[in-house]
């Protein structure tokens, strides 16, 4: 598909056809990564990772479990 770069204020803008946006799963206001590789503009949607505590805890094992970490003496009214 051919399209034109347009001036928007002091910047340039590119309109994304609805069918392209749907296929890339992006909507208005979506965050994207814009880069240049070998003289080509690349626009990639940023996907927000969602984590579940239970899944993260399952990944703890003896090899990656660390001991206590000292953060220094209490400086306020902390109860240790």
Backbone atoms as SQL, in Angstrom:
CREATE TABLE atoms (id INTEGER PRIMARY KEY, chain TEXT, resi INTEGER, resn TEXT, atom TEXT, x REAL, y REAL, z REAL);
INSERT INTO atoms VALUES
  (1, 'A', 1, 'UNK', 'N', 0.839, -1.169, 0.000),
  (2, 'A', 1, 'UNK', 'CA', 0.000, 0.000, 0.000),
  (3, 'A', 1, 'UNK', 'C', 0.890, 1.239, 0.000),
  (4, 'A', 2, 'UNK', 'N', 0.552, 2.208, -0.782),
  (5, 'A', 2, 'UNK', 'CA', 1.280, 3.470, -0.839),
  (6, 'A', 2, 'UNK', 'C', 0.516, 4.515, -0.027),
  (7, 'A', 3, 'UNK', 'N', 1.254, 5.334, 0.688),
  (8, 'A', 3, 'UNK', 'CA', 0.672, 6.421, 1.469),
  (9, 'A', 3, 'UNK', 'C', 1.685, 7.559, 1.517),
  (10, 'A', 4, 'UNK', 'N', 1.321, 8.679, 2.096),
  (11, 'A', 4, 'UNK', 'CA', 2.219, 9.833, 2.154),
  (12, 'A', 4, 'UNK', 'C', 2.498, 10.224, 3.593),
  (13, 'A', 5, 'UNK', 'N', 3.705, 10.688, 3.822),
  (14, 'A', 5, 'UNK', 'CA', 4.074, 11.285, 5.093),
  (15, 'A', 5, 'UNK', 'C', 3.508, 12.704, 5.092),
  (16, 'A', 6, 'UNK', 'N', 2.860, 13.109, 6.189),
  (17, 'A', 6, 'UNK', 'CA', 2.250, 14.428, 6.264),
  (18, 'A', 6, 'UNK', 'C', 2.859, 15.223, 7.411),
  (19, 'A', 7, 'UNK', 'N', 2.853, 16.532, 7.274),
  (20, 'A', 7, 'UNK', 'CA', 3.366, 17.408, 8.321),
  (21, 'A', 7, 'UNK', 'C', 2.271, 17.606, 9.368),
  (22, 'A', 8, 'UNK', 'N', 2.619, 17.371, 10.630),
  (23, 'A', 8, 'UNK', 'CA', 1.720, 17.608, 11.759),
  (24, 'A', 8, 'UNK', 'C', 2.472, 18.479, 12.738),
  (25, 'A', 9, 'UNK', 'N', 2.176, 19.772, 12.778),
  (26, 'A', 9, 'UNK', 'CA', 2.918, 20.692, 13.632),
  (27, 'A', 9, 'UNK', 'C', 4.353, 20.756, 13.166),
  (28, 'A', 10, 'UNK', 'N', 5.314, 20.554, 14.094),
  (29, 'A', 10, 'UNK', 'CA', 6.731, 20.543, 13.743),
  (30, 'A', 10, 'UNK', 'C', 7.237, 19.145, 13.421),
  (31, 'A', 11, 'UNK', 'N', 6.348, 18.169, 13.392),
  (32, 'A', 11, 'UNK', 'CA', 6.734, 16.774, 13.167),
  (33, 'A', 11, 'UNK', 'C', 6.139, 16.261, 11.873),
  (34, 'A', 12, 'UNK', 'N', 6.468, 15.038, 11.573),
  (35, 'A', 12, 'UNK', 'CA', 5.880, 14.354, 10.435),
  (36, 'A', 12, 'UNK', 'C', 5.024, 13.208, 10.955),
  (37, 'A', 13, 'UNK', 'N', 3.967, 12.902, 10.246),
  (38, 'A', 13, 'UNK', 'CA', 3.061, 11.846, 10.684),
  (39, 'A', 13, 'UNK', 'C', 2.749, 10.880, 9.556),
  (40, 'A', 14, 'UNK', 'N', 2.385, 9.689, 9.943),
  (41, 'A', 14, 'UNK', 'CA', 2.023, 8.639, 8.996),
  (42, 'A', 14, 'UNK', 'C', 0.705, 8.043, 9.455),
  (43, 'A', 15, 'UNK', 'N', -0.274, 8.048, 8.600),
  (44, 'A', 15, 'UNK', 'CA', -1.566, 7.447, 8.938),
  (45, 'A', 15, 'UNK', 'C', -1.492, 5.948, 8.699),
  (46, 'A', 16, 'UNK', 'N', -2.028, 5.206, 9.635),
  (47, 'A', 16, 'UNK', 'CA', -2.034, 3.743, 9.535),
  (48, 'A', 16, 'UNK', 'C', -3.449, 3.311, 9.155),
  (49, 'A', 17, 'UNK', 'N', -3.599, 2.651, 8.024),
  (50, 'A', 17, 'UNK', 'CA', -4.936, 2.194, 7.622),
  (51, 'A', 17, 'UNK', 'C', -5.540, 1.259, 8.670),
  (52, 'A', 18, 'UNK', 'N', -6.852, 1.307, 8.804),
  (53, 'A', 18, 'UNK', 'CA', -7.563, 0.506, 9.807),
  (54, 'A', 18, 'UNK', 'C', -7.223, -0.978, 9.701),
  (55, 'A', 19, 'UNK', 'N', -7.147, -1.498, 8.493),
  (56, 'A', 19, 'UNK', 'CA', -6.866, -2.927, 8.333),
  (57, 'A', 19, 'UNK', 'C', -5.471, -3.276, 8.846),
  (58, 'A', 20, 'UNK', 'N', -4.492, -2.394, 8.642),
  (59, 'A', 20, 'UNK', 'CA', -3.139, -2.630, 9.144),
  (60, 'A', 20, 'UNK', 'C', -3.131, -2.583, 10.671),
  (61, 'A', 21, 'UNK', 'N', -3.833, -1.587, 11.232),
  (62, 'A', 21, 'UNK', 'CA', -3.890, -1.449, 12.684),
  (63, 'A', 21, 'UNK', 'C', -4.535, -2.679, 13.316),
  (64, 'A', 22, 'UNK', 'N', -5.586, -3.173, 12.689),
  (65, 'A', 22, 'UNK', 'CA', -6.262, -4.359, 13.216),
  (66, 'A', 22, 'UNK', 'C', -5.334, -5.571, 13.178),
  (67, 'A', 23, 'UNK', 'N', -4.621, -5.737, 12.086),
  (68, 'A', 23, 'UNK', 'CA', -3.720, -6.887, 11.964),
  (69, 'A', 23, 'UNK', 'C', -2.558, -6.792, 12.957),
  (70, 'A', 24, 'UNK', 'N', -2.071, -5.576, 13.205),
  (71, 'A', 24, 'UNK', 'CA', -0.967, -5.377, 14.157),
  (72, 'A', 24, 'UNK', 'C', -1.476, -5.294, 15.593),
  (73, 'A', 25, 'UNK', 'N', -2.789, -5.306, 15.766),
  (74, 'A', 25, 'UNK', 'CA', -3.436, -5.232, 17.077),
  (75, 'A', 25, 'UNK', 'C', -3.037, -3.959, 17.833),
  (76, 'A', 26, 'UNK', 'N', -3.130, -2.823, 17.153),
  (77, 'A', 26, 'UNK', 'CA', -2.884, -1.529, 17.787),
  (78, 'A', 26, 'UNK', 'C', -4.131, -0.664, 17.670),
  (79, 'A', 27, 'UNK', 'N', -4.303, 0.180, 18.681),
  (80, 'A', 27, 'UNK', 'CA', -5.437, 1.094, 18.707),
  (81, 'A', 27, 'UNK', 'C', -4.920, 2.503, 18.962),
  (82, 'A', 28, 'UNK', 'N', -5.802, 3.469, 18.876),
  (83, 'A', 28, 'UNK', 'CA', -5.436, 4.857, 19.153),
  (84, 'A', 28, 'UNK', 'C', -4.828, 4.961, 20.545),
  (85, 'A', 29, 'UNK', 'N', -3.697, 5.626, 20.638),
  (86, 'A', 29, 'UNK', 'CA', -3.017, 5.797, 21.916),
  (87, 'A', 29, 'UNK', 'C', -2.054, 4.681, 22.268),
  (88, 'A', 30, 'UNK', 'N', -1.957, 3.650, 21.421),
  (89, 'A', 30, 'UNK', 'CA', -1.058, 2.529, 21.701),
  (90, 'A', 30, 'UNK', 'C', 0.397, 2.983, 21.645),
  (91, 'A', 31, 'UNK', 'N', 1.221, 2.433, 22.530),
  (92, 'A', 31, 'UNK', 'CA', 2.655, 2.736, 22.536),
  (93, 'A', 31, 'UNK', 'C', 3.344, 1.869, 21.483),
  (94, 'A', 32, 'UNK', 'N', 4.267, 2.485, 20.734),
  (95, 'A', 32, 'UNK', 'CA', 5.009, 1.764, 19.709),
  (96, 'A', 32, 'UNK', 'C', 6.494, 2.066, 19.830),
  (97, 'A', 33, 'UNK', 'N', 7.308, 1.188, 19.294),
  (98, 'A', 33, 'UNK', 'CA', 8.744, 1.406, 19.205),
  (99, 'A', 33, 'UNK', 'C', 9.032, 1.809, 17.768),
  (100, 'A', 34, 'UNK', 'N', 9.658, 2.968, 17.588),
  (101, 'A', 34, 'UNK', 'CA', 9.997, 3.474, 16.263),
  (102, 'A', 34, 'UNK', 'C', 11.506, 3.431, 16.122),
  (103, 'A', 35, 'UNK', 'N', 11.986, 2.770, 15.063),
  (104, 'A', 35, 'UNK', 'CA', 13.428, 2.665, 14.855),
  (105, 'A', 35, 'UNK', 'C', 13.726, 2.701, 13.360),
  (106, 'A', 36, 'UNK', 'N', 15.020, 2.865, 13.056),
  (107, 'A', 36, 'UNK', 'CA', 15.480, 2.840, 11.673),
  (108, 'A', 36, 'UNK', 'C', 16.509, 1.727, 11.557),
  (109, 'A', 37, 'UNK', 'N', 16.297, 0.818, 10.632),
  (110, 'A', 37, 'UNK', 'CA', 17.243, -0.269, 10.361),
  (111, 'A', 37, 'UNK', 'C', 17.511, -0.315, 8.868),
  (112, 'A', 38, 'UNK', 'N', 18.770, -0.168, 8.517),
  (113, 'A', 38, 'UNK', 'CA', 19.172, -0.187, 7.107),
  (114, 'A', 38, 'UNK', 'C', 18.375, 0.814, 6.274),
  (115, 'A', 39, 'UNK', 'N', 18.153, 2.012, 6.827),
  (116, 'A', 39, 'UNK', 'CA', 17.450, 3.056, 6.095),
  (117, 'A', 39, 'UNK', 'C', 15.947, 2.877, 6.016),
  (118, 'A', 40, 'UNK', 'N', 15.395, 1.920, 6.749),
  (119, 'A', 40, 'UNK', 'CA', 13.946, 1.675, 6.732),
  (120, 'A', 40, 'UNK', 'C', 13.340, 2.013, 8.081),
  (121, 'A', 41, 'UNK', 'N', 12.182, 2.654, 8.049),
  (122, 'A', 41, 'UNK', 'CA', 11.450, 2.936, 9.279),
  (123, 'A', 41, 'UNK', 'C', 10.735, 1.667, 9.728),
  (124, 'A', 42, 'UNK', 'N', 10.882, 1.339, 11.001),
  (125, 'A', 42, 'UNK', 'CA', 10.179, 0.194, 11.562),
  (126, 'A', 42, 'UNK', 'C', 9.327, 0.671, 12.726),
  (127, 'A', 43, 'UNK', 'N', 8.072, 0.310, 12.713),
  (128, 'A', 43, 'UNK', 'CA', 7.157, 0.648, 13.796),
  (129, 'A', 43, 'UNK', 'C', 6.661, -0.677, 14.366),
  (130, 'A', 44, 'UNK', 'N', 6.953, -0.894, 15.648),
  (131, 'A', 44, 'UNK', 'CA', 6.552, -2.144, 16.295),
  (132, 'A', 44, 'UNK', 'C', 5.711, -1.819, 17.524),
  (133, 'A', 45, 'UNK', 'N', 4.569, -2.483, 17.664),
  (134, 'A', 45, 'UNK', 'CA', 3.767, -2.245, 18.869),
  (135, 'A', 45, 'UNK', 'C', 4.499, -2.744, 20.105),
  (136, 'A', 46, 'UNK', 'N', 4.387, -1.990, 21.197),
  (137, 'A', 46, 'UNK', 'CA', 4.959, -2.427, 22.472),
  (138, 'A', 46, 'UNK', 'C', 3.889, -3.213, 23.203),
  (139, 'A', 47, 'UNK', 'N', 4.234, -4.382, 23.635),
  (140, 'A', 47, 'UNK', 'CA', 3.309, -5.228, 24.374),
  (141, 'A', 47, 'UNK', 'C', 3.640, -5.143, 25.855),
  (142, 'A', 48, 'UNK', 'N', 2.652, -4.866, 26.657),
  (143, 'A', 48, 'UNK', 'CA', 2.844, -4.782, 28.099),
  (144, 'A', 48, 'UNK', 'C', 2.750, -6.190, 28.662),
  (145, 'A', 49, 'UNK', 'N', 3.809, -6.594, 29.349),
  (146, 'A', 49, 'UNK', 'CA', 3.800, -7.920, 29.962),
  (147, 'A', 49, 'UNK', 'C', 2.987, -7.879, 31.241),
  (148, 'A', 50, 'UNK', 'N', 2.185, -8.892, 31.439),
  (149, 'A', 50, 'UNK', 'CA', 1.416, -9.019, 32.663),
  (150, 'A', 50, 'UNK', 'C', 1.972, -10.207, 33.427),
  (151, 'A', 51, 'UNK', 'N', 2.250, -9.982, 34.697),
  (152, 'A', 51, 'UNK', 'CA', 2.835, -11.012, 35.532),
  (153, 'A', 51, 'UNK', 'C', 1.848, -11.439, 36.610),
  (154, 'A', 52, 'UNK', 'N', 1.892, -12.711, 36.953),
  (155, 'A', 52, 'UNK', 'CA', 1.112, -13.241, 38.069),
  (156, 'A', 52, 'UNK', 'C', 2.108, -13.686, 39.137),
  (157, 'A', 53, 'UNK', 'N', 1.876, -13.291, 40.369),
  (158, 'A', 53, 'UNK', 'CA', 2.791, -13.632, 41.449),
  (159, 'A', 53, 'UNK', 'C', 2.998, -15.137, 41.546),
  (160, 'A', 54, 'UNK', 'N', 1.946, -15.902, 41.393),
  (161, 'A', 54, 'UNK', 'CA', 2.070, -17.361, 41.509),
  (162, 'A', 54, 'UNK', 'C', 3.016, -17.925, 40.456),
  (163, 'A', 55, 'UNK', 'N', 2.982, -17.388, 39.244),
  (164, 'A', 55, 'UNK', 'CA', 3.869, -17.856, 38.175),
  (165, 'A', 55, 'UNK', 'C', 5.313, -17.475, 38.486),
  (166, 'A', 56, 'UNK', 'N', 5.523, -16.258, 38.972),
  (167, 'A', 56, 'UNK', 'CA', 6.873, -15.819, 39.316),
  (168, 'A', 56, 'UNK', 'C', 7.442, -16.641, 40.462),
  (169, 'A', 57, 'UNK', 'N', 6.631, -16.917, 41.474),
  (170, 'A', 57, 'UNK', 'CA', 7.109, -17.700, 42.615),
  (171, 'A', 57, 'UNK', 'C', 7.486, -19.124, 42.226),
  (172, 'A', 58, 'UNK', 'N', 6.807, -19.689, 41.247),
  (173, 'A', 58, 'UNK', 'CA', 7.133, -21.049, 40.785),
  (174, 'A', 58, 'UNK', 'C', 8.519, -21.124, 40.146),
  (175, 'A', 59, 'UNK', 'N', 9.037, -19.977, 39.715),
  (176, 'A', 59, 'UNK', 'CA', 10.347, -19.968, 39.063),
  (177, 'A', 59, 'UNK', 'C', 11.504, -19.905, 40.058),
  (178, 'A', 60, 'UNK', 'N', 11.207, -19.737, 41.341),
  (179, 'A', 60, 'UNK', 'CA', 12.261, -19.700, 42.350),
  (180, 'A', 60, 'UNK', 'C', 12.731, -21.120, 42.634),
  (181, 'A', 61, 'UNK', 'N', 14.052, -21.292, 42.613),
  (182, 'A', 61, 'UNK', 'CA', 14.626, -22.595, 42.945),
  (183, 'A', 61, 'UNK', 'C', 15.916, -22.380, 43.735),
  (184, 'A', 62, 'UNK', 'N', 16.583, -23.431, 44.122),
  (185, 'A', 62, 'UNK', 'CA', 17.798, -23.313, 44.934),
  (186, 'A', 62, 'UNK', 'C', 18.910, -22.552, 44.221),
  (187, 'A', 63, 'UNK', 'N', 18.966, -22.643, 42.910),
  (188, 'A', 63, 'UNK', 'CA', 20.038, -21.980, 42.157),
  (189, 'A', 63, 'UNK', 'C', 19.858, -20.458, 42.094),
  (190, 'A', 64, 'UNK', 'N', 18.620, -19.970, 42.108),
  (191, 'A', 64, 'UNK', 'CA', 18.421, -18.524, 41.981),
  (192, 'A', 64, 'UNK', 'C', 17.894, -17.869, 43.264),
  (193, 'A', 65, 'UNK', 'N', 17.821, -18.621, 44.347),
  (194, 'A', 65, 'UNK', 'CA', 17.370, -18.077, 45.617),
  (195, 'A', 65, 'UNK', 'C', 18.552, -17.460, 46.352),
  (196, 'A', 66, 'UNK', 'N', 18.447, -16.215, 46.734),
  (197, 'A', 66, 'UNK', 'CA', 19.547, -15.550, 47.440),
  (198, 'A', 66, 'UNK', 'C', 19.194, -15.382, 48.913),
  (199, 'A', 67, 'UNK', 'N', 20.206, -15.109, 49.695),
  (200, 'A', 67, 'UNK', 'CA', 20.017, -14.910, 51.127),
  (201, 'A', 67, 'UNK', 'C', 19.500, -13.525, 51.437),
  (202, 'A', 68, 'UNK', 'N', 19.485, -13.217, 52.724),
  (203, 'A', 68, 'UNK', 'CA', 19.022, -11.906, 53.160),
  (204, 'A', 68, 'UNK', 'C', 19.960, -10.814, 52.659),
  (205, 'A', 69, 'UNK', 'N', 19.412, -9.633, 52.457),
  (206, 'A', 69, 'UNK', 'CA', 20.192, -8.485, 52.020),
  (207, 'A', 69, 'UNK', 'C', 20.064, -7.398, 53.081),
  (208, 'A', 70, 'UNK', 'N', 21.200, -6.933, 53.586),
  (209, 'A', 70, 'UNK', 'CA', 21.185, -5.900, 54.603),
  (210, 'A', 70, 'UNK', 'C', 20.887, -4.546, 53.963),
  (211, 'A', 71, 'UNK', 'N', 19.966, -3.824, 54.557),
  (212, 'A', 71, 'UNK', 'CA', 19.645, -2.481, 54.066),
  (213, 'A', 71, 'UNK', 'C', 20.061, -1.420, 55.073),
  (214, 'A', 72, 'UNK', 'N', 20.820, -1.815, 56.079),
  (215, 'A', 72, 'UNK', 'CA', 21.308, -0.864, 57.073),
  (216, 'A', 72, 'UNK', 'C', 20.416, -0.813, 58.297),
  (217, 'A', 73, 'UNK', 'N', 20.805, 0.058, 59.222),
  (218, 'A', 73, 'UNK', 'CA', 20.055, 0.204, 60.462),
  (219, 'A', 73, 'UNK', 'C', 18.727, 0.906, 60.212),
  (220, 'A', 74, 'UNK', 'N', 17.811, 0.724, 61.142),
  (221, 'A', 74, 'UNK', 'CA', 16.541, 1.430, 61.078),
  (222, 'A', 74, 'UNK', 'C', 16.791, 2.923, 61.232),
  (223, 'A', 75, 'UNK', 'N', 16.122, 3.748, 60.482),
  (224, 'A', 75, 'UNK', 'CA', 16.334, 5.192, 60.546),
  (225, 'A', 75, 'UNK', 'C', 15.075, 5.919, 61.020),
  (226, 'A', 76, 'UNK', 'N', 13.996, 5.233, 61.108),
  (227, 'A', 76, 'UNK', 'CA', 12.743, 5.853, 61.546),
  (228, 'A', 76, 'UNK', 'C', 12.173, 5.051, 62.702),
  (229, 'A', 77, 'UNK', 'N', 10.878, 4.799, 62.655),
  (230, 'A', 77, 'UNK', 'CA', 10.235, 4.028, 63.720),
  (231, 'A', 77, 'UNK', 'C', 9.861, 2.644, 63.219),
  (232, 'A', 78, 'UNK', 'N', 10.705, 2.066, 62.315),
  (233, 'A', 78, 'UNK', 'CA', 10.450, 0.726, 61.820),
  (234, 'A', 78, 'UNK', 'C', 10.507, -0.268, 62.971),
  (235, 'A', 79, 'UNK', 'N', 9.729, -1.309, 62.887),
  (236, 'A', 79, 'UNK', 'CA', 9.765, -2.374, 63.891),
  (237, 'A', 79, 'UNK', 'C', 10.390, -3.597, 63.238),
  (238, 'A', 80, 'UNK', 'N', 11.579, -3.993, 63.671),
  (239, 'A', 80, 'UNK', 'CA', 12.266, -5.141, 63.084),
  (240, 'A', 80, 'UNK', 'C', 12.145, -6.310, 63.994);
